[in-house]
Amino acid sequence: MVKSASVTRDFAFIQTAPGKVFVGWGPFEQLPFRRPERPAFFIADFFLDDPHPWRHPATWEETTFDELASRFDDLGAPQVTWEAASYGDFTKLFDSAHAAIERGDFKKIVPVIFESGRFAERGDWWRWFFTHLAQLPPGMRAYGYAYQNHGLVGATPEFLFQAESRGYRTMALAGTRPVLRADELLRDPKELREHRFVVDDIVRRLAPFGNVEIGPLGTLRLPKIAHLITPIFFNETGGSERMSFSDMVRRLHPTAALGVSPRSEAGERWLREADRGVKRRTFGAPFGLEREDRSALALVAIRNVQWNGDQVRVGSGAGMLLESQVEREFEELREKREQVKALFGLAAHVEAFA
């Protein structure tokens, strides 16, 4: 049985502020650049290989998630049967990364794994998702799209950058604990070292182009997990024209929170080789919006649910250092995925390990 909704057009959305969501309705014009007179979404793959990442909507508006939800039919709760992520597959990734770190190819890298499932019924579940996004906790921003039978909905705690009148805000977000043990983050040498790699990577990428201000280290506490967070502000100098959205993306993405540190050809090769087995696609990629006045926001597309027809999946990544332990990293990955499933009301029966 296929359930349908009253709104079936292609669309994309991004939360621009608490209680506000920018929505673009299709059909979309896809181009390698943004038309200056129109807002456009920047929706890329993780490796930025798509030559046409700019999606220009036919119409657009700003509204609320509650109002968006009201435009869709109430189909109830989607039911998903999940197949647990494979510990064996992750161990292979872990061992490969550990060997590369021992060789000196890099000091940190972020393996990604996915947990797959199947909707019991195919349907447009957007009323359910938008209703949940209306209750999103502080510290997270929603985003997503619907395109034919493909879809993505996410709520990320991490943004790549936000353009302001006198510069850009960005952040380092790395280091994870269950929220009840959040205070441990500030005392854990491994988590602090992992976080510092991200801060240093961002500073190295931006410092040649202006002034970089590093804010105080703290913790971001979400409903189930917590992270180390450092706010960073960047202001271009030299009187030159402002860096373009695409330039900022390529300057920053992927930070060491999702990629490799230090950045190297060996690290790029490892990430691409790992991607051959299970494609990241948009997971961890920049997902953004730039408007006519050049106000801009680029999120990091983590904590999301992706689907194609009745096939659905949730991904997670964990920063790996030389001292990382496979059981602990696998558990961190599971906790992140469980947070996403709980956030969107998709926790359900889980089959045995593959």
Secondary structure, 3 states (H helix, E strand, C coil): CEECCCCCCCEEEEEEECCEEEEEECCCEEECCCCCCCCEEEECCCCCCCCCCEEECCEEEEECHHHHHCCCCCCCCCCEEEECCCHHHHHHHHHHHHHHHHHCCCCEECCEEEEEEEECCEECCHHHHHHHHCCCCCCCEEEEEEECCEEEEEEECCEEEEEECCEEEEEEEEEEEEHHHHHHHHHCHHHHHHHHHHHHHHHHHHHHHEEEEECCCEEEECCCEEEEEEEEEEEECCCCCCCCHHHHHHHHCCCCCCCEECCCHHHHHHHHHHHCCCCCCCCCCEEEEECCCCCEEEEECCCEEEEECCEEEEEEECCECCCCCHHHHHHHHHHHHHHHHHHCCCCCCEECCC
